[in-house]
Amino acid sequence: MNKVVRNTMMVSATVLAGVTLLQGQTAAATKMGKALNWTLTGDLSTTDPSNVPDIPSQDAVQNTGEGLYRVDKNGKLQLAAAKSVEVSKDGLTWSFKLRDNLRWSDGSKLTAQDFVYSWQRTNDPKTAAIGAMFFSGVKNADAIQSGKEKDVTKLGVTAADDHTLVVTLERPLPQFKSELAMMYFYPEKQSFVEKAGKKFGTSAQNSLASGPYLLKNWNGSSKTYTYVKNKYYWDADKVRTPKVTVTTTADATTSFNLYKAGKSDFALLNATQAKNSTKNSGYKVVNTSATTYMTMNEQNTVLNNLKVRQALSYAVNRKKLANNVLTGAATVAKTFVAQGLANNPTTGTDFTKDATTKYVSYNKAAAKKAWAAGLKELNKKSVNLTLVTADTDSAKQAAQYLQAQLEAHLKGLTVTVKTVPAKQTSALLKAGKFDLAVSTWNADYADPVDMLQTLVTGASWNMTHWSDKGFDALYKQATTTDANNTKKRYADLVALEQYAEKHGAVAPLVYSKMTSLMNPKVTGVYVNPIGGTFDWKLAYKK
């Protein structure tokens, strides 16, 4: 949500997820390790699984909750809350048997009905859930979200009994198993949610856990909060870290200094720190499945113009952004879809290479030409745009760079940078209160659909308000007609990426990486390249 915000994640070290930083199998489950101290450059905003907008919130929900599947330290899906699954031959009916010893952190039983309630709540338009779009393809999900079907109980999920969950799809979904590990598919306890009302997920007191840890000492705005081991978690014997204390700061220097002083076991680095830390024993650079891009709000008449959007994309020198501003933490992006999400079924080539077009590139002449044409169509000589950014060091540096690039290459353009607390960025973008924003999408699962679906008309994560019938039709073909034909589906997805690039849906900038320092005494922390970033379930500190 799995990030900075997930479709609207500002450029920040928090979005730069990776893979297992330090491998290490847990020893005897009875041997507990020491408490961990962690720093993040982003505030926790919610623990509501239906509405997770940013990396810190994804971390919180991932570590205090669990779905039918969980991603293991090798990046593979493993059954979690479910102990077994049966899938019909046509792939449309999934029957899960839940574990017998599932409990909420208040000691009450966790049942199949808790999944049913959660999924219905997420799809209910009244919830306005960020995660709703991921349910597309579950029977009646689209109809319920659009309001055509008023009865949420018609959603394709039922509880046959306390331990049996049955899911019905209306079309094949090749990515469905991967989606089920996402927090948007986690269970929610109806009585707890309804009692908390609008306060649900806004503090530790108004949060309920089913995963490895409980959240403590978070009042909704706390800069420091803790996770403590959940004794009711079904797999508690494998949880060897008694407590994880998280400190959030927008200043990377503070995080770096805490690590150097031995007061933190982990610190995400800015470009300067990364340059100076390459010989440190705890230094790690990890590739991620994330793309940082410029979001352009097409509710703005100026940005609704195709030539203007193309000009904005052409005007950015991505190589300098990657090498000089985000040193060590990024490489030049040529597509919206991140690297490593799919390979050509015939050649094995990465999706991003097959989908590259001329529209995602630095071209001063093309920028000037498109900008002049756009202004002529709009009958304007000058334009003022506001660029929203989070208040983290990396985010502000990237925003300032973009401001300089755009103003230098596009005559008559004035860009004002608006810096806001990281946790507020998603709310601003969701409300459409921005012109431009530097966003990062950290893939939730390994499939281009995860990112491309955010550009579909009316999608819950479509913050650009871009709407194109041609794109929508091609997306429908890829996800229905060609869903079970691997080669045709892949070709459709490549065509979708190229269509979005040509029509300026977004302006891809860089593929994000993570540069960090992590205490060599810590093992077993899984840093996910997709979905929630930090998973401390198997963490162990000597």
Backbone torsions as a table, in degrees:
resi	resn	phi	psi	omega
1	MET	NA	NA	NA
2	ASN	NA	NA	NA
3	LYS	NA	NA	NA
4	VAL	NA	147.7	179.0
5	VAL	-117.1	165.8	-166.0
6	ARG	-72.1	-53.5	167.2
7	ASN	-87.9	-21.9	-175.8
8	THR	-116.3	31.5	-177.8
9	MET	-70.5	118.7	178.4
10	MET	-67.0	152.3	177.4
11	VAL	-60.6	115.3	-176.1
12	SER	-162.3	153.3	179.0
13	ALA	-58.3	-24.1	-178.9
14	THR	-63.4	-26.9	-176.9
15	VAL	-85.1	-11.6	-171.3
16	LEU	-86.0	74.5	-175.7
17	ALA	-77.1	166.1	-179.3
18	GLY	-144.7	-148.8	177.4
19	VAL	-118.5	-166.9	-176.8
20	THR	-57.6	116.5	-178.4
21	LEU	-72.9	-45.8	-179.4
22	LEU	-131.0	114.7	178.9
23	GLN	-73.3	153.6	176.9
24	GLY	169.7	117.5	177.0
25	GLN	-74.2	146.0	176.7
26	THR	-71.3	146.2	176.9
27	ALA	-85.4	-147.3	-179.6
28	ALA	-59.8	132.7	-175.1
29	ALA	-61.8	-21.9	-177.1
30	THR	-79.1	-16.7	-178.6
31	LYS	-86.6	106.6	-178.4
32	MET	-82.4	147.7	177.2
33	GLY	-95.9	-173.1	178.3
34	LYS	-83.5	163.1	177.2
35	ALA	-67.9	148.8	178.0
36	LEU	-100.8	149.9	172.5
37	ASN	-123.7	125.8	-171.7
38	TRP	-127.3	148.7	173.3
39	THR	-123.1	141.8	177.0
40	LEU	-131.2	148.5	176.5
41	THR	-101.4	62.0	178.5
42	GLY	178.3	142.8	-176.6
43	ASP	-86.7	147.7	172.8
44	LEU	-71.9	129.1	-176.5
45	SER	-112.2	-28.0	-179.7
46	THR	-163.2	156.4	171.5
47	THR	-118.3	16.5	177.2
48	ASP	-78.0	111.2	-176.7
49	PRO	-57.8	-27.5	-177.5
50	SER	-74.4	-21.1	-169.9
51	ASN	-131.9	41.2	-178.7
52	VAL	-78.3	115.6	-175.6
53	PRO	-106.2	-11.8	-170.7
54	ASP	-145.6	168.7	-175.3
55	ILE	-61.9	-49.8	178.9
56	PRO	-57.0	-37.3	179.1
57	SER	-71.0	-36.5	175.6
58	GLN	-62.4	-43.4	178.1
59	ASP	-59.5	-43.6	-178.2
60	ALA	-63.2	-48.1	-177.8
61	VAL	-69.0	-37.9	179.9
62	GLN	-64.7	-36.1	-177.6
63	ASN	-89.2	-17.0	177.1
64	THR	-106.5	-3.3	-178.9
65	GLY	-136.2	179.9	178.9
66	GLU	-165.9	143.3	178.3
67	GLY	-103.2	-160.5	-179.7
68	LEU	-66.7	-32.3	176.9
69	TYR	-124.1	158.2	172.5
70	ARG	-137.1	142.6	178.3
71	VAL	-81.9	128.9	-177.7
72	ASP	-87.2	-177.2	-174.4
73	LYS	-67.0	-14.3	177.7
74	ASN	-98.4	7.0	179.1
75	GLY	79.7	13.1	-178.9
76	LYS	-99.7	147.1	177.9
77	LEU	-76.7	131.0	176.7
78	GLN	-128.4	143.9	175.7
79	LEU	-59.8	139.4	-176.9
80	ALA	-125.1	-90.0	177.4
81	ALA	-64.9	-26.1	176.1
82	ALA	-94.3	141.6	177.1
83	LYS	-100.0	-16.5	177.7
84	SER	-159.6	161.3	178.9
85	VAL	-147.6	142.9	173.8
86	GLU	-123.6	131.6	-179.0
87	VAL	-118.7	132.0	-179.7
88	SER	-65.1	160.3	-177.2
89	LYS	-58.8	-34.0	-179.6
90	ASP	-84.5	-1.1	176.7
91	GLY	74.4	10.7	-174.3
92	LEU	-100.1	-12.9	179.6
93	THR	-125.9	122.9	-179.4
94	TRP	-117.9	122.4	179.6
95	SER	-115.0	118.6	-177.4
96	PHE	-108.2	137.7	170.8
97	LYS	-103.6	120.0	-178.9
98	LEU	-81.5	157.1	177.4
99	ARG	-65.9	149.4	-176.0
100	ASP	-73.2	-24.3	-171.8
101	ASN	-106.6	30.0	178.7
102	LEU	-75.2	131.6	179.4
103	ARG	-138.7	149.9	168.4
104	TRP	-81.5	164.9	-177.1
105	SER	-69.2	-10.3	173.8
106	ASP	-90.3	4.2	177.9
107	GLY	92.1	-9.5	-178.8
108	SER	-77.1	158.4	-178.6
109	LYS	-69.9	141.4	173.8
110	LEU	-103.7	122.8	-174.2
111	THR	-122.6	174.9	178.3
112	ALA	-59.6	-30.9	-179.7
113	GLN	-64.0	-26.5	177.6
114	ASP	-67.5	-31.8	174.2
115	PHE	-72.1	-43.2	-179.9
116	VAL	-59.1	-47.4	-179.9
117	TYR	-61.3	-46.6	-178.5
118	SER	-59.8	-47.4	-178.3
119	TRP	-65.1	-38.9	178.2
120	GLN	-66.3	-42.1	179.6
121	ARG	-62.8	-41.6	-179.3
122	THR	-64.8	-36.7	-178.4
123	ASN	-83.3	-17.9	179.5
124	ASP	-64.8	122.2	179.8
125	PRO	-54.8	-26.9	-179.7
126	LYS	-64.4	-28.2	-179.9
127	THR	-76.0	-26.9	-176.9
128	ALA	51.2	46.6	-173.9
129	ALA	-74.4	133.9	176.8
130	ILE	-61.2	-35.7	-175.3
131	GLY	-83.3	4.1	-174.6
132	ALA	-60.4	-37.5	-173.0
133	MET	-63.0	-24.3	-178.3
134	PHE	-70.5	-12.3	180.0
135	PHE	-89.0	-3.3	179.2
136	SER	-54.7	126.0	-176.8
137	GLY	108.2	-23.2	169.3
138	VAL	-70.7	139.9	-173.9
139	LYS	-51.1	123.0	176.1
140	ASN	71.3	4.9	-179.2
141	ALA	-62.2	-47.7	-179.2
142	ASP	-63.7	-40.2	-178.8
143	ALA	-66.3	-39.6	179.2
144	ILE	-68.0	-44.3	-179.4
145	GLN	-64.4	-34.2	-179.4
146	SER	-82.0	-13.1	-179.4
147	GLY	92.1	-1.7	178.6
148	LYS	-68.7	-33.4	175.1
149	GLU	-109.7	117.1	-175.3
150	LYS	-85.6	-18.8	-174.7
151	ASP	-95.8	105.1	-177.5
152	VAL	-66.4	-18.9	179.5
153	THR	-72.4	-7.3	177.2
154	LYS	-82.8	-4.1	176.3
155	LEU	-59.7	145.4	-175.5
156	GLY	-74.9	56.4	175.6
157	VAL	-147.0	128.6	-179.1
158	THR	-139.7	157.0	175.5
159	ALA	-106.4	106.5	178.9
160	ALA	-67.4	-34.3	172.4
161	ASP	-160.4	-173.6	-175.5
162	ASP	-59.6	-27.1	-174.6
163	HIS	-114.9	9.3	-177.9
164	THR	-126.7	117.4	179.2
165	LEU	-112.4	127.4	-178.9
166	VAL	-116.6	125.4	-179.1
167	VAL	-115.7	132.5	179.3
168	THR	-117.2	127.4	178.0
169	LEU	-101.7	153.5	177.9
170	GLU	-100.4	-6.1	175.4
171	ARG	-158.0	159.1	178.7
172	PRO	-62.3	137.6	178.8
173	LEU	-128.6	92.9	-179.1
174	PRO	-56.5	-26.9	-177.3
175	GLN	-93.8	1.8	-170.1
176	PHE	-60.3	-43.5	-179.4
177	LYS	-59.1	-42.5	178.7
178	SER	-65.8	-37.5	179.5
179	GLU	-62.5	-32.7	-175.8
180	LEU	-66.5	-13.1	175.8
181	ALA	-86.1	-10.3	-178.1
182	MET	-73.4	151.7	-178.3
183	MET	-66.6	-21.4	178.5
184	TYR	-65.5	-16.8	-180.0
185	PHE	-103.4	8.7	178.6
186	TYR	-70.7	160.3	176.6
187	PRO	-77.2	158.0	174.2
188	GLU	-139.2	139.1	-179.1
189	LYS	-86.9	114.5	-172.3
190	GLN	-57.2	-46.7	-176.9
191	SER	-62.8	-37.0	-179.7
192	PHE	-70.5	-45.8	-179.1
193	VAL	-62.2	-44.5	-177.3
194	GLU	-70.1	-33.7	176.9
195	LYS	-68.4	-39.1	179.4
196	ALA	-73.3	-30.2	179.3
197	GLY	61.3	-133.7	-178.8
198	LYS	-66.5	-14.8	180.0
199	LYS	-84.3	-6.8	-178.6
200	PHE	-57.0	127.0	177.4
201	GLY	80.1	6.0	-176.0
202	THR	-96.9	-4.9	178.7
203	SER	-161.6	168.5	177.8
204	ALA	-62.5	-38.0	-179.8
205	GLN	-62.8	-31.4	-178.7
206	ASN	-102.4	29.5	177.5
207	SER	-125.7	148.1	179.3
208	LEU	-131.5	136.2	-174.1
209	ALA	-107.7	151.2	171.2
210	SER	-133.5	0.8	-176.4
211	GLY	-104.8	-159.7	-173.6
212	PRO	-63.3	-29.0	-173.1
213	TYR	-131.0	161.3	171.3
214	LEU	-108.2	145.8	177.0
215	LEU	-91.2	133.4	179.7
216	LYS	-132.2	156.5	170.2
217	ASN	61.1	31.5	175.2
218	TRP	-118.2	117.6	-177.7
219	ASN	-101.1	8.9	-179.8
220	GLY	108.4	-20.4	179.0
221	SER	-139.3	5.9	-178.5
222	SER	-59.8	136.1	176.6
223	LYS	-85.1	-15.5	176.1
224	THR	-132.2	131.8	178.2
225	TYR	-149.5	169.3	-174.5
226	THR	-131.5	154.9	170.2
227	TYR	-115.4	131.1	177.2
228	VAL	-121.2	152.0	-176.2
229	LYS	-58.1	134.4	179.9
230	ASN	-92.8	108.4	-176.2
231	LYS	-66.8	-19.3	-178.8
232	TYR	-90.2	-4.0	180.0
233	TYR	-65.4	134.8	-173.6
234	TRP	-60.5	-27.5	-177.8
235	ASP	-111.9	31.5	-173.9
236	ALA	-59.4	-26.9	-178.5
237	ASP	-61.5	-23.9	-178.7
238	LYS	-90.8	-7.5	-179.7
239	VAL	-86.7	111.9	-171.3
240	ARG	-109.9	-2.5	177.5
241	THR	-102.2	118.3	-175.9
242	PRO	-72.1	-28.5	-176.2
243	LYS	-158.3	141.8	173.6
244	VAL	-123.7	119.0	178.5
245	THR	-102.5	123.5	-177.8
246	VAL	-108.7	131.9	174.6
247	THR	-118.3	127.9	-179.8
248	THR	-106.2	141.7	178.5
249	THR	-153.4	142.3	176.7
250	ALA	-82.7	-12.4	-176.0
251	ASP	-98.6	110.5	-179.0
252	ALA	-63.3	-26.2	179.9
253	THR	-64.1	-40.6	178.6
254	THR	-62.6	-45.7	179.1
255	SER	-60.7	-44.2	-179.2
256	PHE	-63.4	-43.5	-178.9
257	ASN	-67.2	-36.1	177.5
258	LEU	-63.2	-41.0	178.7
259	TYR	-65.7	-47.1	-177.8
260	LYS	-62.8	-28.9	-179.7
261	ALA	-86.2	0.8	180.0
262	GLY	77.9	15.1	-179.1
263	LYS	-97.8	-2.5	177.3
264	SER	-142.4	145.2	179.9
265	ASP	-93.9	-4.8	-176.0
266	PHE	-154.2	139.7	176.7
267	ALA	-147.8	128.8	172.5
268	LEU	-82.4	142.2	-170.9
269	LEU	-110.0	146.7	170.8
270	ASN	-87.4	-179.4	-173.1
271	ALA	-59.8	-45.7	-178.5
272	THR	-64.2	-44.6	179.5
273	GLN	-63.0	-40.0	180.0
274	ALA	-61.3	-42.9	178.9
275	LYS	-58.8	-37.9	-174.6
276	ASN	-90.2	1.4	-174.0
277	SER	-117.5	5.9	-172.7
278	THR	-62.0	-23.7	-179.6
279	LYS	-95.8	-0.8	178.3
280	ASN	-71.4	137.5	-177.1
281	SER	-62.4	-21.4	-179.6
282	GLY	-96.9	4.7	-175.3
283	TYR	-75.6	131.8	179.3
284	LYS	-139.8	137.7	170.7
285	VAL	-120.0	122.9	-174.5
286	VAL	-127.8	131.5	175.3
287	ASN	-68.1	151.9	-179.3
288	THR	-132.0	171.4	173.3
289	SER	-103.1	63.5	-175.4
290	ALA	-138.3	142.0	175.4
291	THR	-123.7	130.4	173.5
292	THR	-97.1	133.9	-173.6
293	TYR	-147.8	167.5	177.5
294	MET	-98.0	120.5	176.7
295	THR	-88.8	129.9	-178.7
296	MET	-118.2	116.9	-175.1
297	ASN	-77.6	106.7	-175.8
298	GLU	-78.2	3.0	169.6
299	GLN	-72.0	-20.2	173.6
300	ASN	-79.3	125.0	-176.4
301	THR	-54.3	-39.5	-179.6
302	VAL	-63.1	-45.8	-176.6
303	LEU	-78.0	-10.3	174.6
304	ASN	-76.1	-10.1	179.9
305	ASN	-85.6	124.0	-176.2
306	LEU	-59.6	-44.6	-176.2
307	LYS	-65.4	-34.8	176.4
308	VAL	-63.5	-44.8	-179.3
309	ARG	-64.6	-40.8	178.3
310	GLN	-64.3	-39.0	179.2
311	ALA	-62.6	-42.6	179.4
312	LEU	-61.0	-38.0	179.6
313	SER	-71.4	-45.0	-179.9
314	TYR	-63.3	-26.1	-171.1
315	ALA	-78.3	-7.2	-174.0
316	VAL	-101.5	123.5	174.5
317	ASN	-81.6	95.6	-174.8
318	ARG	-68.6	-31.3	-179.3
319	LYS	-63.8	-43.0	178.6
320	LYS	-69.2	-35.6	177.5
321	LEU	-61.2	-44.7	-178.6
322	ALA	-70.2	-46.2	-172.2
323	ASN	-85.0	-35.6	-173.9
324	ASN	-100.1	-30.1	-177.3
325	VAL	-100.1	-47.1	-177.9
326	LEU	-108.3	43.8	-174.9
327	THR	-48.3	122.0	177.2
328	GLY	81.7	-11.5	-175.0
329	ALA	-112.4	10.0	-177.3
330	ALA	-165.2	156.8	169.9
331	THR	-130.7	160.4	-176.4
332	VAL	-61.4	130.1	178.0
333	ALA	-92.6	140.4	176.6
334	LYS	-119.4	-2.4	180.0
335	THR	-145.0	164.9	172.9
336	PHE	-76.7	-46.3	177.1
337	VAL	-63.6	133.6	-177.1
338	ALA	-73.5	162.5	176.7
339	GLN	-69.6	150.6	172.6
340	GLY	82.9	9.3	-178.8
341	LEU	-92.5	-22.9	-179.4
342	ALA	-161.9	154.0	176.1
343	ASN	-124.8	150.0	176.5
344	ASN	-59.1	122.1	-176.4
345	PRO	-63.4	-16.4	-179.7
346	THR	-98.6	-45.3	-174.0
347	THR	-103.0	-19.1	-177.0
348	GLY	82.4	1.4	179.9
349	THR	-65.7	141.6	177.6
350	ASP	-62.7	142.0	-178.6
351	PHE	-50.1	-41.8	-174.5
352	THR	-62.4	-30.9	179.1
353	LYS	-73.8	-38.3	179.2
354	ASP	-69.2	-29.9	-171.4
355	ALA	-97.1	0.7	-177.0
356	THR	-65.6	138.2	175.6
357	THR	-133.0	173.8	179.6
358	LYS	-73.2	-14.0	-172.8
359	TYR	-75.2	-18.6	176.4
360	VAL	-107.6	85.2	-177.6
361	SER	-163.9	165.1	177.3
362	TYR	-93.4	115.7	-176.6
363	ASN	-147.4	97.0	-175.1
364	LYS	-61.5	-40.7	-179.2
365	ALA	-65.7	-44.7	179.7
366	ALA	-65.4	-36.4	178.3
367	ALA	-62.8	-47.2	-179.4
368	LYS	-61.6	-44.3	-178.4
369	LYS	-65.6	-46.9	-178.9
370	ALA	-66.2	-38.5	180.0
371	TRP	-63.3	-45.9	179.2
372	ALA	-61.8	-41.9	179.6
373	ALA	-66.1	-39.7	179.6
374	GLY	-65.2	-44.5	179.2
375	LEU	-63.6	-36.3	178.7
376	LYS	-64.2	-43.0	179.1
377	GLU	-64.4	-33.5	-179.0
378	LEU	-87.9	-6.6	-177.5
379	ASN	57.7	48.0	179.7
380	LYS	-128.5	151.0	175.2
381	LYS	-109.4	-20.3	179.5
382	SER	-145.4	156.4	-178.0
383	VAL	-142.1	138.0	174.2
384	ASN	-114.8	126.1	179.7
385	LEU	-130.0	145.9	177.1
386	THR	-104.9	130.8	178.9
387	LEU	-106.2	112.7	-179.3
388	VAL	-84.2	136.2	178.1
389	THR	-144.7	153.9	175.3
390	ALA	-73.2	167.4	-174.8
391	ASP	-92.7	17.7	177.0
392	THR	-81.3	158.6	-178.4
393	ASP	-56.5	-51.3	-176.8
394	SER	-62.9	-40.5	-179.7
395	ALA	-63.7	-45.5	-179.2
396	LYS	-66.0	-39.6	179.1
397	GLN	-63.7	-42.9	179.5
398	ALA	-65.8	-40.8	-179.7
399	ALA	-64.8	-41.5	179.3
400	GLN	-65.1	-37.3	177.8
401	TYR	-65.0	-45.7	-179.9
402	LEU	-63.3	-40.8	177.6
403	GLN	-55.8	-47.2	-178.7
404	ALA	-65.5	-42.5	-180.0
405	GLN	-63.0	-48.2	-176.6
406	LEU	-65.9	-43.8	-179.1
407	GLU	-69.4	-32.0	-178.8
408	ALA	-71.1	-35.0	-173.2
409	HIS	-101.5	-16.6	-176.5
410	LEU	-117.6	98.2	-175.9
411	LYS	-61.5	128.9	178.4
412	GLY	94.0	-1.9	179.8
413	LEU	-95.9	131.8	173.2
414	THR	-119.7	124.3	-179.4
415	VAL	-112.1	124.8	176.6
416	THR	-106.6	124.4	179.4
417	VAL	-85.5	126.0	177.8
418	LYS	-112.4	112.0	-178.4
419	THR	-96.0	127.6	180.0
420	VAL	-132.9	158.3	175.3
421	PRO	-54.7	140.7	-174.6
422	ALA	-52.8	-39.2	-175.9
423	LYS	-70.3	-12.8	-179.0
424	GLN	-93.6	-12.0	-174.2
425	THR	-63.5	-42.8	-178.5
426	SER	-64.6	-38.1	179.7
427	ALA	-64.6	-40.9	179.3
428	LEU	-64.3	-44.8	-178.1
429	LEU	-69.6	-39.2	179.4
430	LYS	-64.5	-33.5	179.3
431	ALA	-82.8	-4.8	179.8
432	GLY	74.5	20.3	-176.8
433	LYS	-94.3	62.5	179.3
434	PHE	-164.8	162.8	171.4
435	ASP	-104.4	-58.1	178.2
436	LEU	-124.6	152.8	174.4
437	ALA	-151.5	145.1	173.4
438	VAL	-92.0	115.0	-173.2
439	SER	-120.4	157.4	174.9
440	THR	-133.9	131.2	173.4
441	TRP	-108.9	116.2	174.8
442	ASN	-97.6	113.7	-170.6
443	ALA	-52.7	139.1	179.4
444	ASP	-83.3	-27.8	178.0
445	TYR	-156.3	162.6	-172.2
446	ALA	-80.8	76.6	177.6
447	ASP	-163.2	133.2	179.6
448	PRO	-56.1	-26.4	179.3
449	VAL	-56.5	-34.9	-178.4
450	ASP	-52.8	-40.8	-178.0
451	MET	-91.1	-41.3	-176.2
452	LEU	-65.4	-29.4	-179.1
453	GLN	-67.7	-17.6	178.6
454	THR	-71.8	-9.2	-179.6
455	LEU	-102.3	-1.1	178.5
456	VAL	-71.3	142.2	179.5
457	THR	-53.1	124.8	175.5
458	GLY	80.9	0.7	179.3
459	ALA	-60.8	144.7	-175.6
460	SER	-62.1	-22.8	178.9
461	TRP	-102.4	8.6	-179.5
462	ASN	-80.7	82.4	-177.4
463	MET	-79.1	-15.0	-180.0
464	THR	-79.2	-22.3	-174.2
465	HIS	63.5	23.1	173.4
466	TRP	-70.2	135.5	-179.6
467	SER	-140.6	121.4	-176.9
468	ASP	-142.9	120.0	-176.6
469	LYS	-63.6	-35.4	179.6
470	GLY	-64.6	-43.7	177.9
471	PHE	-64.1	-45.1	-178.9
472	ASP	-60.6	-40.4	-179.1
473	ALA	-66.9	-41.5	179.1
474	LEU	-67.9	-37.2	177.1
475	TYR	-63.4	-41.6	179.1
476	LYS	-63.2	-39.5	178.7
477	GLN	-63.2	-42.7	-178.5
478	ALA	-66.5	-33.4	-173.3
479	THR	-101.2	-1.0	177.2
480	THR	-127.8	-78.6	-175.9
481	THR	-53.9	-44.7	-175.0
482	ASP	-104.3	12.0	-173.2
483	ALA	-58.0	-35.2	-176.9
484	ASN	-99.8	5.4	177.5
485	ASN	-107.6	101.9	-171.8
486	THR	-54.1	-47.0	-176.3
487	LYS	-70.3	-43.5	-179.6
488	LYS	-67.4	-40.5	179.4
489	ARG	-62.1	-43.7	179.9
490	TYR	-61.2	-44.9	179.5
491	ALA	-61.5	-39.6	177.8
492	ASP	-62.0	-43.0	-177.5
493	LEU	-67.9	-37.5	175.1
494	VAL	-62.6	-44.3	179.2
495	ALA	-63.1	-36.4	178.0
496	LEU	-63.8	-46.2	178.2
497	GLU	-59.4	-47.1	-178.2
498	GLN	-66.0	-35.5	177.7
499	TYR	-64.1	-44.2	-179.9
500	ALA	-64.5	-38.2	179.1
501	GLU	-65.4	-47.8	-178.5
502	LYS	-61.9	-35.2	-176.6
503	HIS	-96.4	11.0	172.7
504	GLY	60.8	38.5	-179.6
505	ALA	-60.9	-44.2	173.6
506	VAL	-144.8	170.3	177.7
507	ALA	-117.9	93.2	179.0
508	PRO	-58.3	141.3	-177.2
509	LEU	-118.0	-62.4	-177.8
510	VAL	-143.8	155.9	168.6
511	TYR	-90.7	124.6	-172.6
512	SER	-81.8	149.2	172.6
513	LYS	-127.5	174.7	175.5
514	MET	-118.5	126.2	171.2
515	THR	-111.8	130.0	-172.4
516	SER	-155.6	169.3	169.5
517	LEU	-122.3	131.5	178.6
518	MET	-136.2	133.3	-178.6
519	ASN	-53.9	119.8	-179.4
520	PRO	-60.1	-16.8	178.5
521	LYS	-78.3	-7.4	-179.0
522	VAL	-99.2	129.3	176.0
523	THR	-128.0	167.1	172.4
524	GLY	78.8	2.5	176.7
525	VAL	-81.5	122.4	178.2
526	TYR	-97.5	121.6	177.0
527	VAL	-107.6	105.8	-168.5
528	ASN	-75.0	129.1	175.5
529	PRO	-71.8	-17.6	177.3
530	ILE	-133.7	152.6	179.4
531	GLY	73.2	-152.3	179.1
532	GLY	-59.0	145.1	-171.7
533	THR	-78.6	-66.6	-172.6
534	PHE	-98.6	124.4	176.2
535	ASP	-116.9	112.5	-176.5
536	TRP	-98.2	11.2	-176.4
537	LYS	-53.7	-45.1	-176.6
538	LEU	-104.7	15.4	-178.6
539	ALA	-64.6	145.1	178.6
540	TYR	-148.5	127.8	177.0
541	LYS	-117.7	124.0	-179.0
542	LYS	-67.8	NA	NA
